[in-house]
Structures are given as structure tokens and as C-alpha cells.
């Protein structure tokens, strides 16, 4: 009898132990599943880098806002509260506006997001779930660029993407030279009027170094009195009273134009002015006593590892220069002709400043990223924040081809465009090239496009349709 009771007791203990083990396993599994179900809200705009919070801030503000996936919904709640009324259910797949990013003293990144019209919360980077449809991948973008290139009859297309201030993916379509050289990310294309932004960046750098004053009468730098007072600020914002007249090749011929009353308009109102930008570039050369090309190489091109030039004849690897094509596929300029341009001397051939920058979209994106990053790229400062602010400051409202925008120096500015709250940009068109540089200063995202031989039609924002379609697709994906 005692043996039977002993066996029963042992069985009961064994069963109890087994139950305890199973209970522990269930708890562990449940904990793992619960941990896996927490996720960071993915946002529709990139976050800005911010300083890390203090330990006190971490204990007070961070670690309280989480996201829990429950079926097709997401519940955002404060784990310090016991009131279920504080819970908010939102549809899985929604996008949320990210407001800030901070790193706590323990190295964990936290994101502040907007989950209603009035409420915000923080979620941590370690959260596992992606709560919206992932962006389309690299191959999808490449296919789309090819599709758009064909749609608008482009001979060649280069695209470079800036993501959170870094140049990332590049996409190419078509030919650098038809039937003989496919377009690559390294090919150099005369980028047309986006050149003006590079001239503006050069001017800002010279201003920082005390070489020029944006509001000084340019007669001072030409060492000769011209017919009317003109400043570099006016030239870079297209608000000088100069007419947009044909270029001359030499410094003395350009000076004669500046002394001629027939070269001037009555008022300093806005007029998109290639000649004015040529005068601005030549003025920079006279002030620095060196060519803009040599100065830009020292300050921007060489440090960024770029083979680029305001004069295509000074490209190092001339085999990478692309042929330029008109929209009817006829040749606008042979690559061999572009490669033969002689080295410029100070004040000669000011037309290059209006549109001569020869560069790849990939390298042009590096210059654009400097602006998107408030003057830095890959941790190196190229321009001061003040210089970028000067370039981005709206100077006047302008209308070109029926499309309105804010004119900056010499960037343009529009709001609510291609899914972006705001965007700085510039266009280029010459010798069959259509180009666009663009960036959102809040997200530090951008898109740079150079095309040859494409249809020259514009969208409702005044941007070439081929560039607009590609930019819109990439910004929104």
C-alpha cells in the first residue's frame, strides 16, 4: 500500500514538474512573439540627424511609446499608462510623419512620429515590424527609368538618387553615343543650365574666403566703370537690368558690352539671363585672379573625387564624354568636338558659365547633396550653413513659360511638389540635354537627372516631363 502511494506521489510530482516546465516554455514563446510584434513606425519622410538626449531625457521621454501589431491594425500606446482610453488604433499600412531622430546615452536610436493631427510619440529602432508597403526596389526603378526614357524618346538617361544626404543608387538608359557606347554612370554630359548652381556654389565659397562681396558693384572687379551698377547678387538671381544678349569670347569684348547702354533694360526686374550668369562667372575669375574651373576643382571637384569641368575640353578621361542629341535623334554636338575645346584663360568664353558644366549625374548629385546637407558631404564641410541659407533664400516670385516659382540664388523653390512638402531645384536645356537637380532640405533626399535627345515638353510645374516623371516616381517610392 505504501509503495502504491509512493508511486502515485512520484507520478504527481513528475506531472507537476512537467506542467511547470510547459508553463515556462509557453511564457518564453509568448514573450518572444510579443517582442517580435513590436515595431517602429516607418515614415513617409526621412528623419533629420539630431543630438543625443541626456540620461534625464532618456528616463523621462524615451522608452514609453511603442507600436503593437494586432491583426490588420496597429495600436500605439503609452506603457506607463493603465488607461486603455490612451490606446489609439490605426490601420496597418498607413504612413506616419517622422518629426525627429535622437540617440539615447546607450546608443539606441529613437524616432518621434506624428500619429494623429495633435499627438506624437516615440518608437525605438530595434522594433521589428515594417508597417507600410516597402519601397519599390532597385530593379523596379531601373525598369521605370527605361520605360520613361523610351516614352519620351531619349537617346540616353542618367539618374542619381540622394537618400538622407548620401548619393546612393544610379540608373542609366540608352546610349552615350548611339550604337557604339552604352550610357553608364561614369559618362560625362554637358549638363546645361544646372551649371548655374555650380557657379552659385563657387560664388558662395569665394564669399566665405573674402574674395568677393555679393553686393559690391562689379565695376570694382572689372577695374573699369560700366554703364550701370550691377551686383553679383543681382546676377545670380536674374534681377540685374542687363538684357539677355549674345556672348562674346574675350574679356575685352564682354567689357565693351557692359559699357554699352544698349545692353541694359530700364528696370532691375526678373529676367532669366544666360548672359548675366556669364558675366557673374567672369567677375568671379577677375576677383580671384584664376579661372572658376581651377577654383572649383580645388574646392569641390577634386576633394569629391569628380572628373568634371565647366569646359568639356578639360575633362581628364575624354573617352567618357557623351554625344549630345536633339529630340529628333540628330547630333547636336559630337563627343569628339566637346573633347577638343581648348583650356580657358581668365575672362575668356563666359558662355561656359551659363551651361557648360560637363559631368555625370552621379557627380552632380554630390554637389547637390552638399546643399541638401547644409554644406557638408560625408562629414566634410564644403560650404558654411550660412552660404547654403543664402542660396536657398527666396529672392522674388518669378514666372517662366507660364509656371510660377520662387527665385533663389540661383536655385528655384516650390512647395507641395512630387510628394515633397518643399523642394529646391534647377533645370537645364541646351544642345538636346534636359536636366534636373532637386532636393528636399528637410529629408535630405534628392533626385538628379541628365538626359539627351528627349522630348522637351513640360509638366504643370514647369519641369520637363521626362525629368518630372522620374523624380516623382523616385521621391514617392
C-alpha positions in Angstrom: 0.0 0.0 0.0 2.8 2.4 0.9 4.6 1.6 -2.3 1.5 2.3 -4.3 1.1 5.7 -2.6 4.7 6.4 -3.1 4.4 5.7 -6.9 1.3 7.9 -7.1 3.1 10.7 -5.3 6.1 10.4 -7.6 3.8 10.5 -10.6 2.0 13.6 -9.2 5.4 15.3 -8.6 6.6 14.4 -12.1 3.3 15.7 -13.6 3.5 18.9 -11.6 7.1 19.4 -12.7 6.2 18.8 -16.3 3.4 21.3 -16.1 5.8 23.9 -14.7 8.2 23.3 -17.5 5.4 23.6 -20.1 4.2 26.8 -18.4 7.7 28.3 -18.6 8.1 27.3 -22.2 4.7 28.9 -23.1 5.8 32.1 -21.3 9.1 32.2 -23.2 7.4 31.6 -26.5 4.7 34.2 -25.7 7.4 36.7 -24.8 9.3 36.1 -28.0 6.2 36.5 -30.1 5.2 39.7 -28.2 8.7 41.1 -28.7 8.6 40.3 -32.4 5.2 42.0 -32.7 6.6 45.4 -31.6 7.7 47.7 -34.5 8.9 51.1 -35.4 6.5 53.2 -37.4 8.0 53.6 -40.9 7.7 57.1 -42.1 7.0 58.9 -45.4 9.8 61.3 -44.8 13.4 60.7 -43.7 14.5 61.9 -40.3 16.9 64.7 -39.6 20.1 63.9 -37.5 19.8 65.4 -34.0 21.9 65.4 -30.9 21.5 62.6 -28.5 19.3 63.2 -25.4 20.7 63.3 -21.9 20.2 60.5 -19.4 17.5 62.5 -17.7 15.7 63.0 -21.0 16.0 59.3 -21.7 14.3 58.3 -18.4 11.6 60.9 -18.9 10.7 60.8 -22.6 12.1 57.7 -24.2 11.1 54.1 -24.0 7.4 54.8 -23.4 5.9 55.0 -26.9 5.6 51.7 -28.7 3.7 50.1 -31.6 2.0 46.8 -31.3 0.7 44.9 -34.4 -2.7 43.3 -33.8 -4.1 41.7 -37.0 -4.7 44.4 -39.6 -4.4 47.3 -37.1 -1.6 48.9 -35.2 -2.0 50.0 -31.6 0.1 52.9 -30.3 0.1 53.2 -26.6 2.0 54.6 -23.6 3.2 51.7 -21.4 3.3 53.9 -18.4 -0.5 54.4 -18.5 -3.1 51.8 -17.3 -5.9 53.7 -19.0 -7.0 51.8 -22.2 -8.5 55.1 -23.4 -5.0 56.2 -24.2 -4.6 53.5 -26.8 -5.0 54.5 -30.4 -5.7 52.0 -33.2 -4.5 52.9 -36.7 -4.7 51.0 -40.0 -1.7 48.8 -40.8 -0.1 50.1 -44.0 -0.6 53.8 -43.1 2.3 56.2 -43.4 3.4 58.5 -40.5 5.2 61.8 -40.5 8.5 61.4 -38.7 9.5 64.6 -36.8 12.8 63.9 -35.1 15.5 61.3 -34.6 17.6 61.1 -31.4 20.1 58.7 -30.0 19.9 57.9 -26.2 23.0 57.6 -24.0 23.0 53.8 -24.6 23.3 54.2 -28.3 19.7 53.3 -29.2 18.0 55.4 -31.8 14.5 56.7 -31.2 12.1 58.2 -33.7 9.4 60.8 -32.9 6.4 60.4 -35.2 3.0 62.1 -35.7 0.2 59.5 -35.3 -2.7 62.0 -35.3 -3.4 65.6 -36.0 -2.3 66.6 -32.5 -0.4 63.7 -30.9 3.1 62.5 -31.2 5.1 59.6 -29.8 8.5 57.9 -29.8 9.4 54.4 -31.1 12.8 52.7 -31.0 14.9 51.5 -33.8 15.0 47.9 -32.5 11.3 47.5 -33.3 11.0 44.8 -35.9 7.9 45.4 -38.0 7.6 47.4 -41.2 4.1 48.8 -41.2 3.7 50.0 -44.7 4.3 48.6 -48.2 8.1 48.6 -48.8 9.5 50.9 -51.4 9.9 49.5 -54.9 13.4 48.0 -55.3 16.3 48.9 -57.5 15.3 46.8 -60.5 11.8 48.3 -60.4 13.3 51.8 -60.6 15.7 50.8 -63.3 12.8 49.4 -65.3 10.8 52.6 -64.8 13.7 54.8 -65.9 14.0 52.7 -69.1 10.2 52.9 -69.6 10.2 56.7 -69.3 13.3 57.1 -71.5 11.5 55.2 -74.3 8.3 57.1 -73.7 9.9 60.5 -74.3 12.3 59.3 -77.0 15.6 59.8 -75.1 18.8 58.6 -76.5 20.5 58.5 -73.1 19.4 58.9 -69.5 21.4 59.2 -66.2 19.7 59.3 -62.8 21.3 59.5 -59.4 19.4 59.3 -56.1 20.3 61.1 -52.9 18.9 59.5 -49.7 19.4 61.2 -46.4 22.2 63.3 -47.7 24.1 60.4 -49.4 24.4 59.6 -53.1 23.1 56.1 -53.5 21.6 54.3 -56.5 22.3 55.3 -60.1 20.2 54.3 -63.1 21.1 54.5 -66.7 19.3 54.0 -70.0 20.2 54.1 -73.7 23.5 55.4 -75.2 26.2 57.8 -74.5 26.9 57.6 -78.3 24.3 55.8 -80.3 25.1 52.2 -81.4 28.6 52.3 -80.1 28.8 53.3 -76.4 26.0 52.4 -73.9 25.3 55.0 -71.2 27.0 54.3 -67.9 27.0 56.1 -64.6 30.5 57.5 -65.4 29.7 59.1 -68.7 30.1 62.9 -68.8 27.3 65.0 -70.3 27.1 68.8 -70.9 24.5 69.4 -68.2 23.1 72.7 -69.5 21.7 75.3 -67.1 22.1 73.4 -63.9 25.7 74.7 -64.4 24.4 77.9 -62.8 24.0 76.2 -59.4 27.7 75.2 -59.5 28.6 78.8 -60.3 26.5 79.9 -57.3 28.3 77.4 -55.1 31.6 78.7 -56.3 30.5 82.3 -55.6 29.4 81.3 -52.0 32.8 79.7 -51.4 34.6 82.8 -52.6 32.4 85.0 -50.4 33.4 82.8 -47.4 37.1 83.4 -48.2 36.6 87.1 -48.6 37.4 87.1 -52.3 34.0 88.7 -53.4 31.2 90.7 -51.8 27.8 89.8 -53.2 26.6 93.4 -53.0 29.7 95.1 -54.4 29.3 96.9 -57.8 31.1 94.6 -60.2 32.9 97.6 -61.7 35.3 97.1 -58.8 36.3 93.7 -60.0 36.4 94.7 -63.7 38.6 97.7 -62.7 36.5 99.8 -65.1 33.3 101.7 -64.7 30.4 100.0 -66.5 27.2 101.7 -67.7 25.0 100.8 -64.6 25.6 99.5 -61.2 25.3 95.7 -61.1 26.0 93.2 -58.2 26.7 89.5 -58.1 23.6 89.0 -56.0 21.5 90.5 -58.9 23.3 88.5 -61.5 22.8 85.2 -59.6 19.1 85.9 -59.0 18.4 87.1 -62.6 17.4 90.5 -61.3 20.0 92.8 -62.9 19.0 95.3 -65.5 21.1 93.5 -68.2 19.5 92.3 -71.3 20.0 88.6 -72.3 22.3 89.3 -75.2 24.7 87.1 -77.2 28.0 86.2 -75.6 31.4 87.5 -76.7 34.5 85.3 -76.5 37.0 87.7 -74.9 37.1 89.7 -71.6 37.6 93.0 -73.5 34.6 92.3 -75.8 32.4 91.5 -72.7 33.6 94.6 -71.0 32.6 96.6 -74.1 29.1 95.1 -73.8 28.9 96.1 -70.1 29.8 99.7 -71.1 27.2 99.9 -73.9 23.9 101.5 -72.8 22.1 99.2 -75.4 23.0 96.2 -73.2 20.7 97.4 -70.4 17.0 97.3 -69.6 15.2 100.1 -67.8 14.4 98.1 -64.6 16.0 95.6 -62.3 13.1 93.2 -62.6 13.4 89.4 -63.0 14.6 88.1 -66.4 16.1 84.6 -66.8 19.5 85.7 -68.1 22.2 83.5 -69.5 24.4 86.5 -70.4 24.1 87.7 -66.8 25.4 84.4 -65.4 28.2 84.5 -67.9 29.1 88.0 -66.5 28.9 86.6 -63.0 31.3 83.8 -63.7 33.8 86.1 -65.4 33.5 88.5 -62.5 34.4 85.7 -60.1 37.5 84.9 -62.2 38.6 88.5 -62.2 38.1 88.7 -58.4 40.0 85.5 -57.7 42.6 86.1 -60.5 42.2 82.5 -61.6 39.6 80.5 -63.6 36.4 79.4 -62.0 37.2 75.9 -63.3 40.6 75.7 -61.4 39.0 77.2 -58.2 36.0 74.7 -58.4 38.4 71.8 -58.9 40.4 72.7 -55.8 37.3 73.4 -53.6 34.8 70.8 -54.9 35.7 68.6 -57.8 39.0 67.1 -56.7 38.1 66.6 -53.0 34.8 64.9 -54.1 36.7 62.6 -56.5 35.0 64.0 -59.5 36.2 64.3 -63.1 34.1 67.3 -64.0 34.7 70.7 -65.7 33.0 73.9 -66.8 34.9 73.3 -70.0 34.5 69.8 -71.6 37.9 70.0 -73.1 39.4 69.8 -69.6 37.8 66.5 -68.7 40.6 64.1 -67.9 39.0 60.9 -69.3 37.7 62.3 -72.6 36.6 58.8 -73.8 33.7 59.2 -71.3 32.3 62.3 -72.9 28.8 61.7 -74.4 27.5 62.8 -77.7 24.6 65.3 -77.5 21.4 64.6 -79.4 18.4 66.7 -80.4 14.9 65.3 -79.8 14.8 64.1 -83.4 17.9 62.0 -82.7 20.1 64.2 -84.9 23.5 65.0 -83.4 23.7 68.3 -81.6 27.4 68.0 -80.7 29.8 65.2 -81.3 31.7 63.9 -78.3 34.9 64.4 -80.2 34.1 68.1 -80.7 33.4 68.6 -77.0 36.7 66.9 -76.2 38.7 69.4 -78.3 37.7 72.6 -76.5 40.9 74.4 -75.5 41.8 75.2 -71.9 40.2 78.5 -70.9 42.1 81.6 -69.7 40.7 84.1 -67.2 37.7 86.0 -68.7 37.5 84.1 -71.9 34.3 82.4 -73.2 31.9 83.4 -70.5 29.2 81.3 -72.1 30.5 78.2 -70.3 29.1 79.5 -67.0 25.5 79.5 -68.3 25.5 75.8 -69.3 28.9 74.3 -69.9 29.4 72.1 -66.8 30.3 68.6 -68.1 29.7 66.0 -65.5 27.9 62.8 -64.7 24.6 62.7 -62.8 26.3 60.7 -60.1 28.9 63.5 -59.5 26.3 66.3 -59.9 24.4 64.6 -57.1 27.4 65.0 -54.9 27.3 68.8 -55.4 23.5 68.7 -54.8 24.0 66.7 -51.6 26.2 69.4 -50.2 23.3 71.7 -50.4 20.9 69.1 -49.0 23.3 68.6 -46.1 23.6 72.3 -45.2 27.1 72.5 -46.7 28.7 69.1 -45.9 29.1 65.7 -47.6 30.4 62.5 -45.9 31.4 64.5 -42.9 33.5 67.1 -44.8 32.3 70.7 -44.9 32.4 72.4 -48.3 30.2 75.4 -47.6 29.0 77.1 -44.5 25.4 76.7 -43.3 25.1 80.5 -43.9 26.2 80.1 -47.5 23.6 77.4 -48.2 20.9 79.6 -46.5 21.9 82.4 -48.8 21.5 80.2 -51.8 18.1 78.9 -50.6 16.6 82.2 -49.6 13.7 83.1 -51.9 14.5 86.5 -53.6 11.4 87.1 -55.7 8.5 85.3 -57.3 9.2 84.5 -61.0 7.1 83.2 -63.9 8.7 81.3 -66.7 6.7 79.7 -69.6 3.6 80.3 -67.6 4.9 78.5 -64.5 5.4 80.2 -61.2 8.3 79.6 -58.7 10.4 81.4 -56.1 13.7 82.5 -57.5 16.7 82.0 -55.1 20.4 82.4 -55.8 20.3 80.8 -58.3 18.2 77.8 -57.1 14.4 77.7 -57.6 11.9 76.8 -55.0 8.4 75.2 -55.0 6.2 73.7 -52.3 3.9 70.6 -52.3 5.6 69.0 -55.3 6.2 65.3 -56.2 5.1 64.3 -52.7 7.5 66.7 -51.0 6.5 69.5 -48.7 9.1 71.6 -50.4 11.8 71.3 -52.9 14.8 73.3 -54.3 15.7 72.6 -57.9 17.1 73.9 -61.2 16.5 72.9 -64.8 18.8 72.7 -67.8 18.1 72.6 -71.5 20.7 73.1 -74.3 22.0 71.1 -77.3 19.3 68.4 -76.7 20.2 68.0 -73.0 17.4 68.1 -70.4 18.5 68.1 -66.8 17.2 68.5 -63.3 18.8 68.7 -59.9 16.4 68.7 -56.9 16.4 68.1 -53.2 14.2 68.3 -50.1 16.1 70.1 -47.3 14.0 68.5 -44.6 14.5 64.9 -45.6 17.9 65.4 -47.4 16.5 63.3 -50.2 17.1 64.3 -53.8 17.0 63.3 -57.4 19.4 64.3 -60.2 18.7 63.6 -63.9 20.5 64.3 -67.1 19.0 63.2 -70.5 19.9 63.6 -74.1 17.6 63.6 -77.1 14.3 63.6 -75.2 11.0 65.3 -75.8 11.2 68.8 -74.4 7.6 69.1 -73.1 6.9 70.4 -69.6 4.5 69.3 -66.8 2.2 71.5 -64.8 5.1 72.6 -62.6 7.2 73.8 -65.5 9.6 70.8 -65.3 10.5 68.7 -68.3 8.1 65.7 -68.3 10.8 63.1 -68.6 12.6 64.5 -65.5 9.3 65.1 -63.7 8.0 61.5 -64.2 11.3 60.0 -63.0 11.6 62.4 -60.0 8.0 61.9 -58.9 8.4 58.1 -59.1 11.6 58.0 -57.0 10.5 60.6 -54.4 7.3 58.7 -53.8 9.0 55.2 -53.7 
